[in-house]
Amino acid sequence: MCVEKLQKILLAMALGIAMMLAASGSIKSAFLLQLFIMIILIVSGLTGFCYITKVLHTAFPSCDKDKN
């Protein structure tokens, strides 16, 4: 599995956890988790830097290497 695909899977899981927290009544926790995810995505979109991708690169290969 490559980093970019794994990052998307982890993002989907985090959003699912936020939905579960909201449904179970932990609105504050769901809001904070979703705010954290939004900040990561905004920073990644504006600067091109994603901390999660950098951390995952230590253990998994990039998807670009699969295409070569």
N, C-alpha and C positions, 0 to 999 in steps of 0.2 A: 504494500500500500504506500502511496506517495503522500508527501506532506500536504499539498493543496487539497487533495480529496479528503484526507484525514481531518484537516482544519474545518472543512464544510460539514463533515459528519459531527464533529464536536460542537460546532455552532448550532446545528439542528438539535442536538441533545440538550444543550444549555437552554435553548428556547423552549424545548419540551418540559424541562424542569421548571422553568419560570411559569409555564402554563399550569403545571401541576400544583405549584405553590399557590398560584392565584385561585385555583379551583378549590384547594383545601382550606382557604381562608387566610393564608399568610401573605396578605397583600403587600406589606412593607418589604418582605424578603423578595417577593416576585418583582416588585418595582426596582429594588436595588440591583438585582441580577440583570434585569433588562437594561437598566441604565448603564451598568458596567459593559454589557455587550454593545450597546450603542456607542459608547465612548471608544471602544476598541475599533469598531467598524469605521467611525468618523476619522480617527487618527490614521487608520490604514488607508482609507480612501484619499485623504488629503496629502499624506506624506509618502505613501507607498511602503511604510514600515509597519510590520505586524510582529509584535513580540511573540505571540504564540507560534507563528511560523518559524521564527528564529530558534525557539526552544525545540520545536519538533524536528528541525533540520539536524539536530545532533544525533537523532536516533533513526530517522527515516530519510530515504532519498527524495530528491525533487522530482516532480512529474515531468519536467523538461528532459531529464536524462532518459526517461522511458521512450521518448519520441525519436531519439537519435539512434 
